[in-house]
Amino acid sequence: MDFNWDTFLRRNHDFITKEWVRRLNAEGGDRYAARSKVELLGTVTQASEANYQIVVNNDHTLINEFIDKITMLRLEEGFLLHDVQRAFGFYRKIIIPLLSKECDTDEFKQSVETLNECLAYSIYRFSDRFQKMHKRRLQDYADQLERDVKARTAELAESKRKYKTMIEEINDGYIIILDERIVFVNPAFCRMHGYDRKEIINRPLQDFVDPESHQIIKSIFENKQDNRPASMSSEYTRLTMDGDSFPTEITVKPTIYDNSFFYYCICRDITERIRMEQKVRETEKMAYIGQITASLSHEIRNPLSAVKMNLQILKKNVFLRGNDKRRLDISVREVNRLEGILRELLDFAKPLSLDILSVSINQILSECVDLLETKLLQKKLTLGLVLDEDIPEFQADHGKLEQTFINLLLNSIDASHNGGNIQIASQYGLSGGHPRIKITIDDNGAGIPGEYLEEIFKPFFTTKTKGTGLGLATVNRIVKAHGGIVTAANRDFGGASFRISLPTGADNG
């Protein structure tokens, strides 16, 4: 009998598909075993129909469509090439035993050749298609990876640029410390301390800290070595190249990179914040003083006026002679002094207002010296005046600054011995990264007792037998109102030194 592929395949269709599914599930490997039998039945049914069209009608349309579909599907599911090749080969293993039962020798040989040609076409086309698609996918992935790398590189470059810009342009000082040495510093930190970058790198942070704050900085880093908290902030006093000290806030954060232990530190100038806090406290204190002074003025001024008026009437008595007249003169003079003290108290209690104009500090100092020339001559004092001609004009209250310098000069004159000398100097330069004017008034008198150095600028503190103790307090108040600082110290060779530092309001860029 003649062998007929059409009859053979239709008769054995159900067995072929079911056995193909069984073999795929049992012998096809882990990936086929993970697929559902329903899915596999649908796949092998399509493959069987495509093979039927090849061996019966020599039509490759269905197998080509099936291969395009199964190649995409198996690539997406992560199948390997040999897994699918083996799956195609199961068809042969199922068909050949069936052929051997129905074909004579010649028919069997011819049928096997036909079957081999069918599977050779399918496997070759699938392998070629699979490898091309796989190669294209790899190339697409490589291209995408290259694009991602370029994009990421660009992002990193932009991030680095932004980070560098932020670090370079922020107003806060930024440093990195490794092995107790500064290994990175931004321009703001340099400006805050008055040093160039090369003068800071590889030096310990303590070199830029006021000695009184050394223990604060030391304790911060000791705590971080032991406990390593996320971050820690504290206030300390920084030291500039000029020797000036300014309140500063430091935030320290530890990190480990490349097996090295770093500290990232941000240093923020808090001079303005401290000044504002002090101003608030001073305002509250002055308001309290004002209340007391107003009350005292009301209770004292009227009786004092009455006493003064009666004393003046008594002075007109023609019968007063000798000591009685002298005692009355002393009484009138003391009443006048009391009125002066009362006026001084009232003036001090009033809110301080500034009449801001463009002024020359050198001109103000020269005018003050001229005003006090008579007092200098009375004590035969020598006065040296060294003025920096590079000091620009700046915005300030001419009258208030004049009052400040006269108060300080009167103190120096009172403290100086006959024949002594007083030195006045002005200087312009950068301090803490900002332009400032410095005025120094030195004398060679007895100096200030050490225990009083912190007290002399407080209201009502005085070591004199006469006076309200408001002179230096007024000086301090006026200087602070201008955003400045006034300090006092004893000179190494005797005498006192008063130093005033005033901002010019100019930006040094």
C-alpha atoms as one frame of an Amber mdcrd trajectory, in Angstrom:
protein
   0.000   0.000   0.000   1.162   3.545  -0.786   2.040   5.799   2.218   0.044
   9.036   2.434   1.277  11.886   4.672  -2.098  13.596   4.788  -3.901  10.486
   6.058  -1.048   9.639   8.423  -0.873  13.027  10.091  -4.622  13.513  10.438
  -5.057  10.073  11.971  -2.241  10.576  14.523  -2.786  14.290  15.196  -4.108
  13.988  18.750  -1.440  11.511  19.793   1.353  13.597  18.267   0.307  16.850
  20.010  -0.306  15.225  23.400   2.984  13.303  23.290   4.826  16.456  22.208
   3.403  18.340  25.176   4.359  15.493  27.527   7.947  15.394  26.285   8.341
  19.172  26.465   7.087  19.192  30.052   9.156  16.160  31.132  12.312  16.378
  28.974  12.421  19.960  27.669  14.251  21.427  30.655  13.320  23.775  33.505
  11.904  26.551  31.370   9.476  24.272  29.474   8.574  22.516  32.719   7.552
  25.911  34.144   5.084  26.541  31.275   1.457  25.438  31.622   0.301  22.410
  29.584  -2.492  24.501  28.097   0.045  26.990  26.724   2.292  24.183  25.407
  -0.669  22.446  23.730  -1.502  25.642  21.856   2.131  26.024  20.735   2.645
  22.430  19.518  -0.733  22.460  17.752   0.458  25.421  15.668   3.807  23.736
  15.039   2.103  20.470  13.980  -0.132  22.304  11.526   2.888  24.159  10.091
   4.804  20.862   9.667   1.720  19.335   8.006   1.696  22.129   5.403   5.382
  21.518   4.630   5.271  17.698   4.178   1.836  17.560   2.522   1.730  20.777
   0.431   5.383  21.924   0.474   4.034  25.236   1.866   6.306  27.091   4.275
   3.993  30.024   5.025   2.706  28.775   8.370   6.099  27.623   9.624   7.617
  31.000   8.795   4.867  32.803  10.708   5.149  30.370  13.594   8.949  30.768
  13.797   8.672  34.585  13.861   6.153  34.322  16.679   7.894  31.619  18.739
  11.311  33.281  18.357  10.065  36.571  19.840   8.156  34.722  22.569  11.033
  32.505  23.639  13.534  35.427  23.603  11.313  37.460  25.893  10.939  34.460
  28.220  14.715  33.947  28.405  14.899  30.541  26.605  18.259  29.382  25.278
  18.720  28.428  21.619  19.373  24.743  22.240  16.245  24.477  24.418  13.987
  25.397  21.478  16.054  23.361  18.983  15.529  20.301  21.161  11.791  21.091
  21.366  11.565  21.032  17.536  13.486  17.727  17.547  10.872  16.015  19.729
   8.558  15.992  16.684  10.947  13.675  14.871  11.291  11.371  17.864   7.496
  11.050  18.025   6.887  10.595  14.258   9.605   8.038  13.357   8.294   5.183
  15.536   4.833   5.741  14.029   6.245   5.704  10.500   8.102   2.439  11.121
   4.782   0.748  11.895   2.968   1.950   8.754   5.650   2.074   6.039   7.607
  -0.581   4.199  11.348  -0.133   3.883  11.348   2.092   0.830   8.412   4.169
   2.061  10.003   4.534   5.502  13.263   5.754   3.991  11.496   8.283   1.786
   9.233   9.466   4.624  12.148   9.982   7.007  13.974  12.034   4.364  10.859
  14.189   3.948  10.560  14.585   7.720  14.249  15.489   8.070  13.960  18.106
   5.332  10.952  19.607   7.119  12.683  19.785  10.503  15.983  20.899   8.982
  14.193  23.886   7.449  12.335  24.691  10.672  15.345  24.350  12.973  17.697
  26.195  10.622  15.257  29.048  10.062  14.477  29.288  13.759  18.193  29.208
  14.724  19.038  31.877  12.172  16.076  33.999  13.223  16.796  33.497  16.922
  20.467  34.410  16.633  19.767  37.479  14.511  17.087  38.711  16.892  19.277
  37.884  19.869  22.197  39.712  18.307  19.970  42.696  17.534  18.676  42.659
  21.086  22.212  42.549  22.419  23.162  45.410  20.119  20.078  47.374  21.172
  20.921  46.677  24.788  24.533  47.729  24.220  23.376  50.880  22.431  20.926
  51.637  25.227  23.605  50.930  27.801  25.951  53.280  25.990  23.250  55.941
  25.910  22.542  55.342  29.594  26.254  55.565  30.412  26.566  58.806  28.433
  23.449  60.206  30.071  24.633  59.119  33.514  28.084  60.507  32.825  26.504
  63.794  31.768  24.306  63.745  34.878  27.324  63.061  37.072  29.285  65.825
  35.358  26.368  68.227  35.809  25.903  67.078  39.400  29.618  67.569  40.023
  29.468  71.020  38.413  26.437  72.009  40.500  28.011  70.589  43.648  31.244
  72.427  42.969  29.332  75.624  42.198  27.328  75.278  45.387  30.398  74.600
  47.514  32.437  77.324  45.825  29.726  79.988  45.947  27.986  79.451  49.296
  28.601  82.044  51.974  29.275  79.398  54.616  32.743  77.987  55.085  33.062
  74.349  53.951  36.007  72.111  54.812  36.867  68.401  54.779  39.089  67.033
  57.541  41.144  63.822  57.226  43.558  62.677  59.934  42.958  65.930  61.855
  44.095  68.007  58.854  42.085  70.176  56.470  42.285  68.563  53.024  39.645
  70.685  51.261  38.487  74.269  51.782  36.086  76.500  49.876  36.571  80.241
  49.179  34.069  81.303  51.870  36.142  79.664  54.617  39.226  81.472  53.272
  37.404  84.818  53.299  36.062  84.228  56.810  39.582  83.744  58.158  41.583
  86.053  55.883  43.880  83.324  54.492  44.619  81.988  51.020  43.681  78.391
  50.275  47.304  77.206  50.245  47.772  78.709  53.723  44.926  76.575  55.101
  45.362  73.183  53.412  47.033  70.488  55.545  46.691  72.492  58.760  44.580
  71.499  61.792  41.272  73.282  62.342  42.482  74.431  65.762  44.860  76.868
  64.003  41.784  78.875  63.003  40.010  78.717  66.370  40.289  81.188  69.248
  42.251  79.498  72.087  39.250  79.926  74.370  37.248  77.662  72.021  39.884
  74.936  71.543  38.211  72.627  74.044  34.832  73.054  72.310  36.250  71.923
  68.959  38.260  69.132  70.589  35.203  67.734  72.366  33.160  67.740  69.133
  35.632  65.529  67.295  36.280  63.308  70.308  32.554  62.629  70.637  32.231
  61.873  66.946  35.117  59.394  67.038  33.489  57.533  69.923  29.797  57.704
  69.056  29.701  58.874  65.431  26.290  60.601  65.494  24.717  61.651  62.194
  25.745  65.274  62.709  26.567  67.671  65.507  26.464  71.458  65.766  28.079
  73.817  68.239  29.106  77.440  68.591  32.705  78.550  68.904  34.872  81.597
  68.240  36.956  81.596  65.086  40.284  83.377  64.794  41.227  85.441  61.735
  44.689  86.090  60.372  44.467  89.627  61.835  43.888  88.192  65.302  40.213
  89.162  65.439  37.648  86.773  66.878  34.106  86.231  65.626  31.260  83.979
  66.800  30.804  80.993  64.497  28.547  77.955  64.280  30.056  74.650  63.112
  28.194  71.557  61.931  30.281  68.388  61.708  29.249  65.195  59.893  31.469
  62.089  59.758  31.554  59.718  56.787  33.579  56.747  55.560  34.743  56.656
  51.969  37.244  54.240  50.442  38.021  52.902  53.935  38.988  56.383  55.135
  37.228  58.348  57.887  36.392  61.932  56.891  34.682  64.884  58.562  32.568
  67.291  56.527  32.310  70.642  58.332  30.183  73.713  57.598  31.243  76.900
  59.407  28.713  79.725  59.515  29.405  83.274  60.656  26.795  84.144  63.309
  28.099  87.593  64.193  24.917  89.259  62.961  22.699  86.773  64.778  24.592
  87.247  68.053  24.493  91.007  67.549  20.736  90.920  67.047  20.262  88.729
  70.126  22.363  91.135  72.174  20.448  94.058  70.719  17.154  92.486  71.787
  18.469  91.864  75.300  19.888  95.383  75.456  16.606  96.844  74.250  14.726
  94.945  76.938  17.232  96.080  79.552  17.109  99.668  78.370  13.318  99.615
  78.462  13.505  98.515  82.090  16.107 101.180  82.897  13.921 103.728  81.125
  10.958 102.840  83.302  13.012 103.170  86.485  14.667 106.395  85.319  11.359
 107.978  84.341   9.940 107.105  87.744  13.013 108.471  89.576  12.995 111.593
  87.437   9.412 112.306  88.354  10.105 111.767  92.063  13.437 113.628  92.196
  13.330 116.438  89.658  10.540 118.478  91.280  12.019 118.397  94.829  15.467
 119.080  93.365  14.158 122.117  91.506  12.585 123.390  94.718  15.828 122.916
  96.654  17.813 124.670  93.941  15.405 127.599  93.790  15.491 128.069  97.579
  19.280 127.837  97.652  19.509 130.539  94.991  17.160 132.737  97.010  19.273
 132.212 100.136  22.411 133.167  98.192  20.933 136.639  97.742  20.835 137.145
 101.523  23.315 139.938 102.179  23.883 138.767 105.754  25.601 135.532 104.648
  29.307 135.657 105.340  32.352 133.382 105.328  31.756 129.640 105.620  27.994
 130.022 105.371  28.250 131.548 101.912  30.819 128.911 100.839  28.589 126.082
 102.083  25.687 127.517 100.129  27.806 127.724  96.954  28.806 124.063  97.414
  25.164 123.081  97.835  24.117 124.887  94.652  27.009 123.288  92.740  26.062
 119.794  93.960  22.416 120.341  93.048  23.563 121.323  89.554  25.648 118.124
  89.424  22.657 116.055  90.463  20.616 117.659  87.696  23.358 116.758  85.219
  23.359 113.135  86.396  19.591 113.025  86.075  19.768 114.381  82.512  22.453
 111.811  81.661  20.261 109.017  83.000  17.281 110.237  81.006  19.359 110.517
  77.816  20.761 107.003  78.296  17.290 105.551  78.812  15.980 106.980  75.551
  16.019 104.769  72.421  19.159 105.391  70.405  18.484 106.822  66.948  21.168
 107.364  64.332  21.371 110.189  61.818  23.139 108.313  59.024  25.267 110.314
  56.579  28.460 109.809  54.625  31.299 110.529  57.081  35.105 110.486  57.282
  36.463 108.713  60.354  39.780 110.604  60.147  37.976 113.945  60.091  35.930
 113.009  63.172  39.062 111.962  65.088  40.851 115.182  64.160  37.882 117.283
  65.309  37.760 115.446  68.648  41.441 116.152  69.237  40.874 119.843  68.512
  37.956 119.988  70.963  40.046 118.481  73.772  43.208 120.491  73.118  42.771
 122.585  76.313  42.476 119.494  78.526  45.566 117.976  76.897  47.544 121.139
  77.566  46.397 121.275  81.197  48.057 117.872  81.870  50.919 118.509  79.434
  49.986 115.388  77.486  51.559 114.480  74.159  49.127 113.132  71.570  50.170
 111.099  68.540  47.746 110.831  65.627  48.392 108.168  62.935  45.599 108.101
  60.361  45.251 105.703  57.424  44.607 107.852  54.352  43.112 104.871  52.453
  40.032 104.755  54.682  36.965 105.481  52.521  33.968 107.468  53.634  31.118
 105.312  54.929  27.586 105.642  56.270  27.425 106.529  59.986  26.208 109.068
  62.530  28.854 111.814  62.748  27.638 113.207  66.083  27.332 109.830  67.807
  30.819 108.722  66.707  32.205 112.050  67.883  30.547 111.463  71.261  32.115
 107.990  71.372  35.664 109.162  70.709  35.395 112.112  73.116  34.264 109.745
  75.892  37.210 107.433  75.252  39.690 110.304  75.008  38.400 111.864  78.251
  38.930 108.503  79.963  42.483 108.353  78.605  43.186 111.948  79.694  41.855
 111.248  83.207  43.909 108.024  83.447  47.149 109.566  82.141  49.809 111.039
  84.379  50.996 114.609  83.816  53.404 114.588  80.907  52.141 111.281  79.595
  51.179 110.457  76.050  48.129 109.234  74.162  48.232 107.504  70.774  45.330
 107.493  68.301  45.454 105.364  65.144  43.033 104.465  62.350  43.447 101.563
  59.928  41.529 100.106  57.006  41.597  96.447  55.925  39.846  93.097  55.699
  38.787  91.176  58.772  36.846  87.942  58.572  36.546  88.492  54.827  34.872
  91.904  55.221  36.293  95.463  55.005  36.445  97.168  58.400  37.789 100.342
  59.968  39.822  99.954  63.150  40.418 102.770  65.632  42.826 102.370  68.522
  43.219 104.765  71.484  46.164 103.960  73.785  47.394 105.700  76.927  50.251
 105.057  79.362  48.254 105.497  82.550  47.616 103.001  85.327  45.622 100.598
  83.137  42.426  98.739  84.034  42.322  96.160  86.856  42.032  92.720  85.238
  38.852  91.817  87.073  37.142  94.935  85.632  37.911  94.345  81.935  34.667
  92.438  81.397  32.614  94.912  83.433  33.611  98.378  82.270  31.115  98.546
  79.370  28.132  97.643  81.545  25.752 100.462  82.533  26.406 102.118  85.927
  29.741 100.353  86.445  32.459 102.819  87.508  35.633 102.911  89.553  35.528
 106.701  89.886  34.306 108.480  92.989  32.251 110.739  90.770  30.275 109.708
  87.691  27.299 107.588  86.702  29.180 104.756  85.011  27.367 105.458  81.749
  30.253 106.837  79.670  31.697 103.544  78.411  28.226 101.966  78.338  27.199
 104.744  75.962  30.327 104.130  73.865  29.480 100.430  73.628  25.883 101.208
  72.750  26.797 103.601  69.927  29.442 101.277  68.448  27.036  98.318  68.463
  24.352 100.446  66.839  26.813 100.915  63.963  27.390  97.143  63.754  30.820
  97.438  65.355  32.736  96.043  68.304  34.596  97.856  71.090  37.083  96.104
  73.375  39.474  97.127  76.125  42.816  95.648  77.138  45.900  96.524  79.159
  49.096  97.334  77.293  52.228  95.286  77.929  54.218  98.359  79.020  51.463
  99.976  81.072  48.298 101.833  80.256  45.050 100.884  78.616  44.091 100.281
  74.998  40.612 100.754  73.572  39.927  99.272  70.144  36.923  99.878  67.927
  36.139  97.871  64.780  33.462  99.277  62.438  32.058  97.778  59.224  32.127
 100.031  56.194  29.064  98.446  54.616  31.054  97.787  51.420  31.122  94.316
  49.865  34.577  92.995  49.184  33.257  90.558  46.574
